[in-house]
Every structure is written in C-alpha cells, then in structure tokens.
Amino acid sequence: MKRSIAEIVREYGPFPGTDRVNGVTYDGEHVWFASGDRLNAFDPASGNAVRTIDVAAHAGTAFDGKYLFQIAEDRIQRIDPKSGRVLSTIPAPGGGGDSGLAWAEGSLWVGNYRGRKIHQIDPDTGAILRTVESNRFVTGVTWVEGEFWHATLEDDASDLRRIDPRTGEVLERIDMPHEIHVSGLESDGRDQFFCGGGKSGRIRVVRRPRPRTPADSGAFRR
C-alpha cells in the first residue's frame, strides 16, 4: 500500500451564515457544500459565495451532470440546481446513518458512517446494487479517473483512501494532519480533492497523488 501525508494547497471558509460543512460536490464550475439546512455554492477560483438553496442538507452531496443529490436524514433528495426544487426522493440505505455521496456511471455511491460500508445504489429506486466493506468509519466518497476514494474519521483522525471497489482492499492512503477532520470528499476531476472540514466550517484542497505508471493506478474499469 502506498502511503503519504496530505499536501493541503488551499483552504476556503469559514463561510458567512454556516458553522459546518457536511457533504461536498463539484459541478465543473462551482463547489457545493451541505451545511444542515441549506446547500451553498462558491467559486473555487475566488472563494466567493455565489448561491444558496434552502433544503435539508445533513450529509453527503453529489452531482450527476444535471441534478444535485443530497442526503437528508434517512432519504436522498434529487434537486434541480436551477430552481432549487426537490424533484424526488429515495430511501437512503443506512436509514439515517449515511455519510458521503458520489455519482459514477449511472449509480450513487453512499457511505455508511458507523457501518464502515459504502453502498452502490440505483438512483431511481434506492435499491442496493453492491456493498463495499471498509475497516474505518466512512465519511466522504468520490470517483476520479476510474479510481475510487473515500475519507475516514475515527479516533480523532482522518485519512483519504483509494480502494479496490470489488474487494475493499486499501491501495493508497493519504494521512491528514493532526486534528484536521474530513466530513465530505469530492474530486475536481483532475489532481485535487475538495475535503469538507465538518465543524471547522472550512473546505480544504488536497493535492491528489498521480500514479507513476498505468499499473500503479489500480483503476477500476466498469
């Protein structure tokens, strides 16, 4: 297993009117984050807030290219980012114990915090299609270039892990500095991770290590 220390290259927040960061996602232009009773968007170039949507936003957030998905207690909401309307809901697989949320190739991937699991689910019905086991409490989850990553928070420490989505084997681990926790995780699609900072109200950008060779990437082609 490859192991390294997180390289934090930028920090955003705290943001006005918010006291925590739950889920995090990126729509290609703006970073969105959940803060309990609303979704917030900001420009990652300037760090300036650009929009809010008043909607329950208790945990993970995802974007499928058109809609936002947001965990609200024991359900997942599909939200039109243009109007802010909740279009539909499905049950969350953890029944209220859910954490991170990601979109990849037609499915939602949902972290179960204390269950130490990640579920792949049908975004229309909530049916569980696959379950990946972890050995740490799971917070954020994200896919980037065929790699599956999730964040952890346990024993007052966080790390980011690249895992094999078939077996759950940890292929790479990035340790966060002491007392910096990760509550949500999203990739910019290239070489950076947006890491929600929970009660700190901050979002930190961590550089994503690049594989040395294609064989090192452990990418999962589906």
matplotlib code that plots the C-alpha trace (Angstrom):
import matplotlib.pyplot as plt

x = [0.0, 1.3, 1.1, 1.8, 1.0, -1.7, -0.5, -3.0, -2.8, -5.7, -8.3, -11.8, -14.0, -15.5, -18.4, -20.9, -24.0, -22.6, -21.0, -20.2, -19.5, -21.2, -21.2, -19.2, -19.6, -18.4, -20.4, -17.4, -17.9, -18.9, -18.2, -21.4, -21.5, -24.2, -24.5, -27.5, -30.4, -29.2, -26.9, -24.2, -22.2, -19.0, -16.5, -13.3, -11.2, -12.1, -13.6, -16.7, -20.1, -22.5, -25.7, -27.7, -30.6, -32.8, -33.1, -32.3, -28.6, -27.4, -24.7, -23.3, -23.8, -23.4, -23.9, -24.7, -24.1, -27.7, -29.1, -27.8, -28.3, -28.4, -28.7, -31.3, -31.6, -32.9, -33.6, -31.7, -33.2, -32.8, -32.7, -32.9, -30.0, -31.6, -34.9, -33.8, -36.8, -36.7, -37.9, -37.9, -36.6, -35.4, -34.6, -31.0, -29.5, -28.2, -31.6, -30.1, -26.5, -25.4, -22.4, -20.7, -22.3, -20.9, -22.1, -20.4, -21.6, -25.3, -25.1, -25.0, -22.3, -23.3, -21.1, -22.4, -20.5, -20.5, -21.4, -18.0, -19.5, -20.1, -23.2, -23.7, -27.4, -29.9, -30.6, -34.2, -35.3, -32.6, -32.1, -28.6, -26.6, -23.3, -21.7, -18.0, -16.6, -14.2, -12.3, -12.8, -15.7, -16.6, -17.3, -16.9, -16.7, -15.6, -14.6, -11.9, -10.4, -11.6, -10.2, -12.5, -11.6, -13.2, -12.5, -12.4, -12.9, -12.2, -10.2, -9.9, -8.0, -8.9, -7.3, -8.2, -8.1, -8.0, -9.6, -10.4, -14.2, -14.5, -12.7, -12.4, -8.6, -6.8, -4.4, -3.3, -3.6, -3.2, -3.0, -4.5, -2.6, -3.4, -6.8, -7.9, -11.0, -12.7, -16.5, -17.0, -14.9, -15.1, -12.6, -12.2, -11.9, -8.1, -5.5, -7.3, -9.7, -12.1, -12.3, -15.1, -13.9, -17.0, -17.4, -14.5, -16.7, -13.8, -13.1, -9.5, -8.0, -5.6, -3.4, -4.2, -1.1, -0.6, 0.2, 3.7, 2.5, -0.9, -0.3, 0.1, -3.3, -5.4, -8.1, -11.4, -12.9, -16.6]
y = [0.0, 3.4, 5.9, 9.7, 12.9, 15.2, 18.2, 20.9, 23.5, 25.8, 26.5, 28.1, 29.4, 29.7, 30.9, 33.5, 32.0, 28.5, 26.8, 23.4, 21.5, 18.2, 16.9, 18.4, 18.2, 20.0, 20.7, 21.7, 25.4, 25.7, 23.8, 22.9, 22.0, 21.0, 22.9, 21.4, 23.5, 24.6, 23.9, 26.5, 27.1, 29.1, 29.9, 27.8, 30.4, 33.3, 31.6, 33.8, 32.5, 32.6, 30.8, 29.0, 26.6, 26.2, 22.5, 19.9, 19.0, 16.8, 14.7, 13.7, 15.7, 14.6, 15.9, 13.8, 16.4, 17.8, 17.3, 17.6, 14.7, 15.4, 13.2, 14.5, 12.2, 8.9, 9.9, 11.1, 14.1, 14.8, 18.6, 20.8, 23.3, 25.9, 26.1, 24.7, 22.3, 18.8, 16.7, 13.2, 11.3, 7.7, 6.0, 6.2, 2.7, 3.4, 4.6, 7.8, 6.6, 7.7, 10.0, 10.6, 10.6, 10.3, 9.8, 7.5, 5.9, 5.9, 4.9, 6.7, 5.5, 6.1, 5.9, 4.3, 6.0, 3.7, 0.7, 1.1, 0.4, 2.0, 1.1, 1.4, 2.1, 2.7, 6.5, 6.0, 3.3, 3.3, -0.4, -1.6, -3.0, -3.7, -3.2, -2.5, -3.0, -0.7, -1.0, 2.6, 5.0, 6.2, 9.9, 11.3, 9.2, 10.1, 8.7, 10.2, 8.7, 5.2, 5.4, 5.0, 7.1, 7.5, 9.6, 8.4, 9.9, 7.7, 8.1, 11.9, 11.2, 11.3, 10.0, 9.6, 6.1, 4.7, 1.3, -1.6, -1.3, -5.0, -6.1, -3.0, -3.5, -0.2, 0.6, 4.0, 6.1, 9.9, 10.9, 14.2, 16.4, 16.0, 17.4, 18.1, 16.1, 15.2, 15.2, 15.2, 14.4, 15.4, 15.4, 18.2, 15.5, 16.1, 16.4, 17.9, 16.8, 19.1, 18.0, 19.2, 20.1, 19.4, 21.7, 23.8, 25.2, 25.0, 23.2, 22.2, 21.3, 18.3, 17.5, 14.1, 11.9, 10.9, 7.2, 6.6, 4.1, 2.8, -0.4, 1.7, 3.4, 0.4, 2.0, 0.0, -0.1, -0.8]
z = [0.0, -0.9, 1.9, 2.1, 4.1, 2.7, 0.8, 1.5, -1.2, -0.4, 2.2, 1.9, 4.7, 7.2, 5.2, 6.4, 7.9, 8.1, 11.0, 9.5, 6.2, 5.6, 2.0, -0.8, -4.6, -7.7, -10.9, -13.0, -12.2, -8.6, -5.4, -3.5, 0.2, 2.6, 5.9, 7.7, 6.4, 3.0, 0.1, -0.6, -3.8, -4.2, -6.9, -6.3, -8.1, -5.9, -2.9, -3.1, -2.3, -5.3, -4.3, -1.6, -1.8, 1.3, 1.6, 4.3, 3.8, 6.6, 5.0, 1.5, -1.7, -5.3, -8.8, -11.9, -14.6, -14.3, -10.8, -7.3, -4.9, -1.2, 1.9, 4.3, 7.4, 6.1, 2.5, -0.6, -2.5, -6.2, -6.6, -9.7, -9.1, -11.4, -9.5, -6.1, -6.2, -4.7, -7.7, -6.0, -3.0, -2.4, 0.9, 2.0, 2.5, 6.0, 7.3, 8.8, 9.3, 5.9, 5.3, 1.9, -1.5, -5.0, -8.6, -11.0, -14.3, -13.5, -9.8, -6.5, -4.0, -0.4, 2.6, 5.8, 8.6, 11.6, 9.5, 7.8, 4.4, 1.0, -1.0, -4.7, -5.2, -8.0, -8.1, -9.1, -6.5, -3.8, -4.3, -3.2, -6.1, -4.3, -0.9, -0.3, 3.2, 5.0, 8.3, 9.3, 9.8, 6.3, 5.6, 2.0, -1.2, -4.7, -8.1, -10.3, -13.5, -12.6, -9.0, -6.0, -2.9, 0.4, 3.5, 7.1, 10.5, 13.6, 16.8, 16.1, 12.9, 9.2, 6.0, 2.3, 0.9, -2.6, -2.5, -4.9, -5.3, -5.8, -2.6, -0.4, -0.3, 0.5, -2.3, -1.2, 1.9, 2.4, 6.1, 7.1, 9.6, 13.3, 14.3, 10.6, 10.0, 6.7, 6.6, 2.8, -0.2, -3.9, -6.8, -9.3, -11.9, -12.1, -9.4, -6.4, -3.7, -2.0, 1.6, 3.9, 7.3, 9.5, 12.5, 11.4, 8.6, 6.2, 2.9, 2.2, -1.1, -1.0, -3.9, -5.4, -5.9, -9.5, -10.3, -11.6, -14.3, -15.5, -13.5, -10.3, -10.7, -9.7, -11.8, -12.0, -15.4, -15.4]

ax = plt.figure().add_subplot(projection="3d")
ax.plot(x, y, z, "-o")
ax.set_aspect("equal")
plt.show()
